[in-house]
Amino acid sequence: MRASVSRPPTPDADEEMEPEPTLQEIINIKLIESGEKERLKELLRERLIECGWRDELKAQCRAFTRKKGRGNITVDELVRTITPKGRAMVPDIVKAELLQRIRTFLMTDSS
């Protein structure tokens, strides 16, 4: 005699539906579709270069690499170590400018 196969219960039709996108996902989609995300990324690049953030981050990468030794470090390890520092170093004025640009985009887009 053969044993029955244990199967998970069949999901209801309601459970098969994809979850509603979050507000963050909706905003991201609008930014991408309009091309605004690329414009914001370019603005961020410019502002970070202007304020010296990029040079400071390069210096931190070099210092970390010297400390650990070139042969003893992976790119992943460098990224894991430097990313939190880099995020913390972004000037508040740059963050505020980007946030304002996103708000303006959303206000004009929803009209």
C-alpha positions as CSV (number, residue, x, y, z in Angstrom):
1,M,0.0,0.0,0.0
2,R,1.3,3.4,-0.9
3,A,1.4,6.3,1.6
4,S,-0.4,9.5,0.6
5,V,1.7,12.5,-0.3
6,S,1.5,15.4,2.1
7,R,0.7,18.5,0.2
8,P,0.2,22.1,1.3
9,P,-3.3,23.4,1.1
10,T,-4.4,25.0,-2.1
11,P,-4.2,28.8,-1.7
12,D,-7.4,30.8,-2.0
13,A,-7.9,33.1,-5.0
14,D,-7.4,36.1,-2.7
15,E,-4.0,34.9,-1.6
16,E,-2.7,34.5,-5.2
17,M,-3.1,38.2,-6.0
18,E,0.1,40.2,-5.9
19,P,0.4,42.6,-3.0
20,E,-0.4,46.3,-3.6
21,P,2.8,48.3,-4.3
22,T,4.0,50.4,-1.5
23,L,4.0,54.2,-1.7
24,Q,7.8,54.1,-2.1
25,E,7.4,51.7,-5.0
26,I,4.8,53.9,-6.7
27,I,7.0,57.0,-6.3
28,N,10.0,55.1,-7.7
29,I,8.0,53.9,-10.7
30,K,6.8,57.5,-11.4
31,L,10.4,58.8,-11.1
32,I,11.7,56.2,-13.5
33,E,9.0,56.5,-16.1
34,S,9.3,60.3,-16.3
35,G,13.1,60.3,-16.5
36,E,13.2,62.3,-13.3
37,K,15.2,59.7,-11.4
38,E,18.1,60.0,-13.8
39,R,18.0,63.8,-13.6
40,L,18.0,63.5,-9.7
41,K,21.0,61.1,-9.9
42,E,22.9,63.5,-12.0
43,L,22.1,66.4,-9.7
44,L,23.3,64.3,-6.7
45,R,26.5,63.5,-8.5
46,E,27.2,67.2,-9.2
47,R,26.4,68.3,-5.7
48,L,28.5,65.6,-4.1
49,I,31.5,66.6,-6.3
50,E,31.0,70.3,-5.6
51,C,31.0,69.8,-1.8
52,G,34.1,67.6,-1.8
53,W,32.2,64.4,-0.7
54,R,33.6,62.4,-3.6
55,D,37.2,63.3,-2.8
56,E,36.8,62.6,0.9
57,L,35.2,59.2,0.1
58,K,38.1,58.4,-2.2
59,A,40.6,59.3,0.5
60,Q,38.7,57.1,3.0
61,C,38.8,54.2,0.5
62,R,42.6,54.6,0.0
63,A,43.2,54.8,3.8
64,F,41.2,51.7,4.4
65,T,43.0,49.8,1.6
66,R,46.4,50.9,3.0
67,K,45.4,49.8,6.5
68,K,44.2,46.4,5.4
69,G,46.7,45.8,2.6
70,R,45.8,45.7,-1.1
71,G,45.9,41.9,-1.3
72,N,43.9,41.4,1.9
73,I,40.7,43.2,0.9
74,T,37.9,42.5,-1.4
75,V,35.7,45.1,-3.2
76,D,32.7,43.7,-1.3
77,E,34.5,44.3,2.0
78,L,35.5,47.8,1.0
79,V,31.9,48.6,-0.1
80,R,30.4,47.2,3.2
81,T,32.8,49.3,5.3
82,I,32.7,52.5,3.3
83,T,29.0,52.7,2.4
84,P,27.7,53.6,5.9
85,K,30.4,56.3,6.2
86,G,29.6,57.7,2.8
87,R,25.9,57.9,3.5
88,A,26.6,59.7,6.8
89,M,28.9,62.2,5.1
90,V,26.3,63.4,2.6
91,P,25.6,67.1,3.6
92,D,22.2,67.8,5.0
93,I,21.8,70.6,2.4
94,V,22.2,68.1,-0.4
95,K,19.6,65.8,1.1
96,A,17.2,68.7,1.6
97,E,17.6,69.8,-2.0
98,L,16.9,66.4,-3.4
99,L,13.9,65.9,-1.1
100,Q,12.5,69.3,-2.2
101,R,13.0,68.3,-5.9
102,I,11.1,65.0,-5.3
103,R,8.3,66.8,-3.5
104,T,8.0,69.3,-6.3
105,F,7.9,66.5,-8.9
106,L,5.2,64.7,-7.0
107,M,3.1,67.9,-6.6
108,T,3.3,68.7,-10.3
109,D,2.9,65.1,-11.4
110,S,-0.3,64.5,-9.4
111,S,-2.0,67.6,-10.7
